[in-house]
Amino acid sequence: MIQQESVPSVLETAATGEIADIYSDIRTTLNTSVVNLIWRNLATMPGALPWAWSTVRPLYLGAAAAHAEAARRTLALPDAPAFSTALLSAAGIEPGALTNILKVLDSYHHTNALALVALSALLEHYDPTNGEPVQPWGTAPGAAQTELPALPPMANLSAEVQRLIEELNGFGEDTDPYLIASMYRHLAYWPPYLALVRTMLAPLQADGSLNALTRSARALGRAHGRVLSRQLAAARSPDSLQQALAACRLFVEHPIARMTGICAIIRRATPPHPGDA
């Protein structure tokens, strides 16, 4: 059984000093209430978090948004059935729950694509690749400040929900799914919704569409990263540089690329906020 907590990290509640200050700046800059695992993992490596965040922060404040929006709009998603409001209601997902589910989906849909292009730019800075040029999107919507529920530890979930999350976590993964996507744990507050998501995605996993989508997201991230890397002025490299780059590569090529596409499918299939339709 995969345990997300096995990935070394400095929890937000345990962060002090410079790490706590950087976490606060990440939340403010990304307009989110949580610090994603990639940053908490980098915080365990000497000098890695200050180096990585100070290097990519200007991208988050500037050009990354338009490149992330281009990635969202140009990533070709496989067809999948939508969830009707009647289906969700029959599954026990009432309007209040749907509102909270959409907050989770919208937050990850926004931050996944940003992390994909910004951290790909960091990788391109140190390990450049060749490819066709890409263009940013003309305008990029900002993210509304969202307070997400606390991320439940896997150990606190029922055995059935843990198994469901682990199955979902293997969808779209072409290697060993070492890292559990945090989005699934956030959605674990609504097990019937996770079950519907599994039913929708299973055929796409079976026919190889999700693995192909992950590969496409990786390539798209590197393409936009190549453009963005020209704007980087990397801070002085930490002693843990190679370890930090390996961590960034692991996250970018696996959970971030994987969930950039899968979250987009799930968000497209889910009805708008109650009252917005």
FENKA-V204723 format. One line per field, one symbol per residue. ss: DSSP state (A for helix, B for strand, O for the rest). burial: + if it has 16 or more other C-alpha atoms within 10 Angstrom, else -. Layout:
ss: ???
burial: ???
This chain:
ss: OOOAAAOOOOOAAAOOAAAAAAAAAAAAAAOBOOOOAAAAAAOOOOOAAAAAAAAAAAAAAOOAAAAAAAAAAAOOOOOOOOOOAAAAAAOOOOAAAAAAAAAAAAAAAAAAAAAAAAAAAAAAAAOOOOOOOOOOOOOOOOOOOBOOOOOOOAAAOOAAAAAAAAAAAAOOOOOOOOOOOAAAAAAAAOAAAAAAAAAAAAAAAAOOAAAAAAAAAAAAAAAAAAAAAOOOOOOOOOOOAAAAAAAAAAAAAAAAAAAAAAAAAAAAAOOOOOOOO
burial: -+-+----++--------++-+++-+---++++++++++++++-+-+++++++-++++++--++++++++++--+-+-----+-+--+----+----++++++++++++++++++++++++++++----------++----------------+------++-+++-++++++---+++++++++++++++++++-++-++--++---+++++++++++++++++++++--+-+---+--+--++--++-+++++++++++++++++++++------
